[in-house]
Amino acid sequence: MTYEMDYEVCKCRHVTLGETMYAIKEEKADTLDKLQNLTDAGTACGSCVCKEDDIGEAKLGLYLVDILKKMNNE
């Protein structure tokens, strides 16, 4: 599945995929803690962090840990 840059990765804090990728690439957020400090993503309910922490009825298709893993491997 392909996601647009304006896709909200974190619904609580309204953080988009584009903002997340910018923090990883340009701000060198190479850990979850750094990413959360820079974007606030995953600091409210935590559902966007990983599938195991997703408390929603409909599971998200994209999680912060997966984005970090993919971006750090490129």
N, C-alpha and C positions, 0 to 999 in steps of 0.2 A: 504494500500500500504506500502511496506517495502522499506526503503532507505538505501543505503550503506553509510559507514562513509565518503567516498570521494565525496558524493553528494554535489555539491555547493549550499549552502543555499543562499549565497549572491554572485551574479554573478559579481557585480561591483568591490567588494573587494576580490573576489576569496576565500571566507571563506567557509570551508566545515562543514558538519554536525558533523564530529568528533571533529573539533576545537571548534565548538559551544558547544558541550556536555562537552568537557574537561573544558572549561571556566566556565560552570555552575557547574559541579561536583567538580572539583579540585580547581578552583580559586574563588568559591563561588559567581559567578555572578547570583544573585537572582532577579535582576531587569533588565529591558531593557537598562537603562543607563549604568549599570555596564557591561553588555554583550557587548554593543557597544564600551565602552572604552577599553575593553580587546581585542576585535577581529576586530574592525572597521566595522563589519557587520551592514548593515542598515544605514551607515553614508553618502552614496552617493545619489542615487536616492530614497531610502526608500521603494522600491517595496517589499523587502523581510521582512519588519517589520510586516505587517498584510494585509489581503485580501483587506481591504478598501483602503489601500495606494498603492496597486499594479497597476502600470501604464502600464504594459505590455499587449499585445494583448492576450497572453496565460497566464492565471493566474497560479501562482506557486501552488504546492501541499503542501508546507511546509513553514511556516512563523515563524519568531523569537518569536513572542508572544505565538504561540502555542507550540513551543519547550520548552520555559520557563515554561509555565503552566504545561505541562506534566512532566517535570523534577522536578519541585518544589512540585508536588503532590506525587512523589514516595518516 
